Amino acid sequence: MPPRKTVLKLSGVERHYGQGETTLTILKGADFELRSGEIVALVAPSGTGKSTLLHLAGLLEHPDDGEVYIGGQSCNGLPDNERTAIRRSEIGFVYQFHHLLPEFSAVENIMMPQLIAGLSKAEAKERAGQLLDYMRIGHRADHRPSELSGGEQQRVAIARAVANAPRVLLADEPTGNLDPETASYVFDALEALVRQSGLAALIATHNHELAGRMDRRVTIEGGKVVEL
Ligand SMILES: Nc1ncnc2c1ncn2[C@@H]1O[C@H](COP(=O)(O)OP(=O)(O)OP(=O)(O)O)[C@@H](O)[C@H]1O
């Protein structure tokens, strides 16, 4: 097997929030690497900084110090429009709640990011259809989110997140509002997608059973990312 490439790297990352007179330190000298083809669980108690770490990794926030690299490129000093371009092409996000557009069907929701990226309608529709089949919800393509079950909605959200073939998938409690059996089924689909595409995934979860199925587990301790 060829050596796996590091697709996401955090180096000496600091993040502090001002709270009145005091400063809340969330990350302090945090280092982390994610390689293509791997799925890493981020398991840490509530309020320790999982969402903060995902936002920094996804270029949604700037660290107060340290560096975030996507595909080997340092992103801190880049202007916002370049950070946005990298975020759109290299990173996919999945949240606890699907955030699908309610007025559009499943297939249209997955087409949307591709159309924004400049693909033709026919190309976007073909890829969206493939992803829906891959997530085993091809028969739901024309349904709106409100007509889908929670597990189906999350599978559409995952398909949308990877529609533009990003390098990195960042997920914040992607199965947090699903029952254990549905969560397991959604994770099966996500795992198959990562294995097949060589994507890399960092998944914040409170679900220890799912975390146990991932390649590695990390937590946040004293502002640092440590292996479990
Ligand atoms: N913009 C902000 N301003 C001030 N404090 C913030 C801000 N964002 C997050 N925090 C604080 O930073 C800490 C870490 O928040 P974060 O959302 O990253 O935690 P989390 O581990 O994802 O928690 P949960 O599992 O509950 O979602 C929390 O104490 C939170 O209150």
Ligand as a Chemical Component Dictionary entry (heavy atoms), coordinates in Angstrom:
data_LIG
# 
_chem_comp.id                   LIG 
_chem_comp.type                 NON-POLYMER 
_chem_comp.pdbx_formal_charge   0 
_chem_comp.three_letter_code    LIG 
# 
loop_
_chem_comp_atom.comp_id 
_chem_comp_atom.atom_id 
_chem_comp_atom.alt_atom_id 
_chem_comp_atom.type_symbol 
_chem_comp_atom.charge 
_chem_comp_atom.model_Cartn_x 
_chem_comp_atom.model_Cartn_y 
_chem_comp_atom.model_Cartn_z 
_chem_comp_atom.pdbx_ordinal 
LIG N1  N1  N 0 -17.309 32.226 20.278 1  
LIG C1  C1  C 0 -17.082 31.840 21.540 2  
LIG N2  N2  N 0 -16.917 32.753 22.537 3  
LIG C2  C2  C 0 -16.676 32.358 23.797 4  
LIG N3  N3  N 0 -16.585 31.086 24.190 5  
LIG C3  C3  C 0 -16.745 30.138 23.264 6  
LIG C4  C4  C 0 -17.009 30.444 21.896 7  
LIG N4  N4  N 0 -17.124 29.288 21.211 8  
LIG C5  C5  C 0 -16.944 28.299 22.105 9  
LIG N5  N5  N 0 -16.719 28.796 23.330 10 
LIG C6  C6  C 0 -16.452 28.014 24.550 11 
LIG O1  O1  O 0 -15.365 27.170 24.283 12 
LIG C7  C7  C 0 -15.566 25.883 24.878 13 
LIG C8  C8  C 0 -15.444 24.811 23.827 14 
LIG O2  O2  O 0 -16.566 24.866 22.955 15 
LIG P1  P1  P 0 -16.845 23.770 21.833 16 
LIG O3  O3  O 0 -18.150 24.101 21.222 17 
LIG O4  O4  O 0 -15.671 23.661 20.962 18 
LIG O5  O5  O 0 -16.963 22.443 22.747 19 
LIG P2  P2  P 0 -17.408 20.967 22.350 20 
LIG O6  O6  O 0 -16.354 20.060 22.915 21 
LIG O7  O7  O 0 -17.663 20.881 20.905 22 
LIG O8  O8  O 0 -18.749 20.795 23.172 23 
LIG P3  P3  P 0 -20.081 19.920 22.863 24 
LIG O9  O9  O 0 -19.675 18.474 22.928 25 
LIG O10 O10 O 0 -20.978 20.307 23.990 26 
LIG O11 O11 O 0 -20.586 20.357 21.523 27 
LIG C9  C9  C 0 -16.912 25.936 25.572 28 
LIG O12 O12 O 0 -16.688 26.175 26.942 29 
LIG C10 C10 C 0 -17.610 27.104 24.928 30 
LIG O13 O13 O 0 -18.488 27.718 25.822 31 
# 
loop_
_chem_comp_bond.comp_id 
_chem_comp_bond.atom_id_1 
_chem_comp_bond.atom_id_2 
_chem_comp_bond.value_order 
_chem_comp_bond.pdbx_ordinal 
LIG N1  C1  SING 1  
LIG C1  N2  SING 2  
LIG C1  C4  DOUB 3  
LIG N2  C2  DOUB 4  
LIG C2  N3  SING 5  
LIG N3  C3  DOUB 6  
LIG C3  C4  SING 7  
LIG C3  N5  SING 8  
LIG C4  N4  SING 9  
LIG N4  C5  DOUB 10 
LIG C5  N5  SING 11 
LIG N5  C6  SING 12 
LIG C6  O1  SING 13 
LIG C6  C10 SING 14 
LIG O1  C7  SING 15 
LIG C7  C8  SING 16 
LIG C7  C9  SING 17 
LIG C8  O2  SING 18 
LIG O2  P1  SING 19 
LIG P1  O3  DOUB 20 
LIG P1  O4  SING 21 
LIG P1  O5  SING 22 
LIG O5  P2  SING 23 
LIG P2  O6  DOUB 24 
LIG P2  O7  SING 25 
LIG P2  O8  SING 26 
LIG O8  P3  SING 27 
LIG P3  O9  DOUB 28 
LIG P3  O10 SING 29 
LIG P3  O11 SING 30 
LIG C9  O12 SING 31 
LIG C9  C10 SING 32 
LIG C10 O13 SING 33 
# 
